Structure formats: C-alpha cells, structure tokens
Amino acid sequence: MSKDVTKLLRHTLRKQGFVDLPAQGYSMFPAIRQGRVCRFVPFEESECSPGDVMLYANDSHQLVAHRYYGTRRIDHTTLYVLKGDSNLYPDEAVHAHQIIGKLQRMAAEEHGLGRWLSPLFGGSLWCKLVMHAPPVTRWLHRYVHRRRLLQAGGETP
C-alpha cells in the first residue's frame, strides 16, 4: 500500500462520508472474517471509545483495522493503543494522523454459521470479553494459527 492510496482513502471519506473495504487477514477473527465488507466512516478523536475498531495506516502504509484500547501520553503526544482480537500483543502505538477511519458496520453475512454468529461476535459482549479476558485472546490466537496451518497444507503442532 502506498501513501497515495492512503490519501485517496482519506479523500473518499471526506467526500463520500464512508468507504467500504473487504477484510483481509485473521487478526480480528471471528468478529471480522476474511472477505467481509467493512464500512468505515471518518475518524473523529472526540468520538473514539475503547472497543471501537479503527482503520489506520502503519509505518509501512499498510491498512490495519484493529480494536482501540485507549491512549497513552508520551512527551505531550497522544498515542493510540490498538490490538487485533486474535493477536497476543498490542500493535505499535499510533498517532492520530495515522488513523483513517472508524468501523461503522459490516455487510451482513448471507449464509452459513457466520450469519447466526455475526451478531454475537460484533456486539458489546464480545468486545468486553476480548478486551478484558486474556485467555480468550490466547485461545483465539492458537485457533487462528492452527487454522492457517491447515489451510496452507501444514500440520498442527
């Protein structure tokens, strides 16, 4: 991803008020599943609450959508702490200028078990569970790791 793409996303958010992007990866599994279309709205610092999913560009200009845990201040600078639900550790803290948007909603899953589980994993109970119960994150991390190994044709440890 380049700086130009990030600029284009910011422009689209300002002009259109939202941007829809398909999810890639497993760091937010099962709340956000691979390929699920996510709608992001512009980021407003005053409307940021722990548990919100924020879209940001990391130092390599890759787009990342992870859950917001809080802020910390270092030398009069506010940094945002974010973490994927199935990641063991938080991401490197990010500056406000790196945050592009906030997850507003996801497109409904039309078939399969995800159709029934989506409301559970997208709700506030799930948010509280992954944010305050470390064993859940550890279990998710192991599950995602094994799932990815199986998809790659490898064996589980």
C-alpha positions as CSV (number, residue, x, y, z in Angstrom):
1,M,0.0,0.0,0.0
2,S,1.3,3.4,-0.8
3,K,0.9,6.9,0.6
4,D,-1.1,7.7,-2.5
5,V,-3.7,5.0,-1.7
6,T,-4.0,6.3,1.9
7,K,-4.5,9.9,0.6
8,L,-7.2,8.6,-1.8
9,L,-9.0,6.8,1.1
10,R,-8.9,10.0,3.2
11,H,-10.3,12.0,0.2
12,T,-13.1,9.4,-0.4
13,L,-14.0,9.5,3.3
14,R,-14.2,13.3,3.3
15,K,-16.2,13.5,0.1
16,Q,-18.4,10.5,0.4
17,G,-18.6,10.1,4.2
18,F,-17.7,6.4,4.2
19,V,-15.6,3.8,2.4
20,D,-16.3,0.1,2.1
21,L,-13.3,-2.3,2.2
22,P,-13.1,-6.1,2.2
23,A,-11.4,-7.5,5.3
24,Q,-8.0,-9.3,4.8
25,G,-6.3,-11.4,7.3
26,Y,-7.3,-13.1,10.6
27,S,-6.2,-10.6,13.3
28,M,-9.8,-9.7,14.1
29,F,-11.3,-13.2,13.8
30,P,-14.1,-14.0,14.5
31,A,-15.5,-10.5,14.8
32,I,-14.3,-9.6,11.3
33,R,-13.9,-12.6,8.9
34,Q,-11.8,-12.7,5.8
35,G,-13.6,-11.0,2.8
36,R,-16.3,-9.4,4.9
37,V,-17.0,-5.9,3.6
38,C,-16.5,-3.3,6.3
39,R,-17.8,0.3,6.2
40,F,-15.5,2.9,7.7
41,V,-16.5,6.5,8.5
42,P,-14.1,9.4,9.1
43,F,-12.1,9.3,12.3
44,E,-13.0,11.9,14.9
45,E,-10.9,11.9,18.1
46,S,-13.9,13.1,20.2
47,E,-16.0,10.0,19.1
48,C,-13.4,7.4,19.9
49,S,-14.3,4.9,22.6
50,P,-12.5,1.8,23.8
51,G,-13.7,-1.2,21.8
52,D,-14.2,0.7,18.6
53,V,-12.4,-0.8,15.5
54,M,-10.2,1.8,13.9
55,L,-8.7,1.8,10.4
56,Y,-5.1,3.1,10.3
57,A,-2.1,3.1,8.1
58,N,1.0,1.6,9.8
59,D,4.6,2.8,9.2
60,S,4.7,0.7,6.0
61,H,1.5,2.3,4.8
62,Q,-0.4,-1.0,5.2
63,L,-4.0,-0.6,6.2
64,V,-4.9,-2.2,9.5
65,A,-8.3,-2.4,11.3
66,H,-7.9,-3.2,15.0
67,R,-9.7,-2.6,18.2
68,Y,-9.0,0.6,20.2
69,Y,-7.9,0.0,23.8
70,G,-7.0,3.5,24.9
71,T,-4.4,6.3,24.7
72,R,-1.1,7.0,26.4
73,R,0.8,10.2,26.5
74,I,4.5,10.4,25.8
75,D,6.2,13.8,25.8
76,H,2.9,15.7,25.2
77,T,2.0,13.4,22.3
78,T,-1.1,11.3,22.4
79,L,-0.6,7.8,21.1
80,Y,-3.4,5.3,20.4
81,V,-3.2,1.7,21.6
82,L,-4.8,-0.8,19.2
83,K,-4.8,-4.6,19.0
84,G,-6.3,-7.3,16.9
85,D,-8.7,-9.6,18.7
86,S,-6.7,-12.7,18.0
87,N,-3.3,-11.1,18.4
88,L,-1.4,-11.7,21.7
89,Y,0.1,-8.2,21.9
90,P,-1.0,-4.7,21.0
91,D,0.3,-3.0,17.8
92,E,2.9,-0.4,18.0
93,A,1.1,2.7,19.3
94,V,-0.1,5.0,16.5
95,H,-0.5,8.8,16.2
96,A,-3.9,10.4,15.4
97,H,-2.7,11.3,11.9
98,Q,-2.2,7.6,11.1
99,I,-5.9,6.8,11.9
100,I,-8.1,7.0,8.8
101,G,-11.5,5.9,10.0
102,K,-13.7,4.0,12.4
103,L,-15.7,0.9,11.7
104,Q,-19.4,1.8,11.4
105,R,-20.8,-1.6,10.3
106,M,-20.1,-4.7,8.3
107,A,-22.1,-6.2,5.5
108,A,-24.4,-8.9,6.6
109,E,-23.3,-12.5,6.0
110,E,-25.9,-14.2,3.9
111,H,-25.2,-17.8,4.5
112,G,-23.5,-20.3,6.8
113,L,-22.9,-20.3,10.5
114,G,-21.5,-16.8,10.3
115,R,-25.0,-15.5,9.6
116,W,-26.1,-16.6,13.0
117,L,-22.9,-15.8,14.9
118,S,-22.2,-12.4,13.5
119,P,-24.4,-10.5,16.0
120,L,-22.7,-12.3,18.8
121,F,-19.1,-11.5,17.7
122,G,-19.9,-8.0,16.6
123,G,-21.6,-7.0,19.8
124,S,-20.5,-5.3,23.0
125,L,-20.4,-8.5,25.0
126,W,-17.8,-9.9,22.6
127,C,-15.9,-6.6,22.7
128,K,-15.7,-6.7,26.5
129,L,-14.7,-10.4,26.5
130,V,-11.7,-10.0,24.2
131,M,-10.6,-6.8,25.8
132,H,-10.7,-8.0,29.4
133,A,-10.2,-11.8,29.3
134,P,-6.7,-12.6,28.1
135,P,-7.4,-16.4,28.0
136,V,-9.9,-15.7,25.2
137,T,-7.2,-13.9,23.1
138,R,-4.8,-16.7,23.7
139,W,-7.3,-19.3,22.6
140,L,-8.2,-17.3,19.5
141,H,-4.5,-16.9,18.7
142,R,-4.0,-20.7,18.9
143,Y,-7.1,-21.4,16.9
144,V,-6.2,-19.0,14.1
145,H,-2.6,-20.3,14.0
146,R,-3.9,-23.9,13.6
147,R,-6.5,-22.9,11.0
148,R,-3.9,-21.1,8.9
149,L,-1.5,-24.1,9.1
150,L,-4.3,-26.4,7.9
151,Q,-5.2,-24.1,5.0
152,A,-1.6,-24.0,4.0
153,G,-1.5,-27.8,4.0
154,G,0.7,-28.0,7.1
155,E,0.2,-30.0,10.2
156,T,-0.8,-28.6,13.6
157,P,1.8,-28.8,16.4
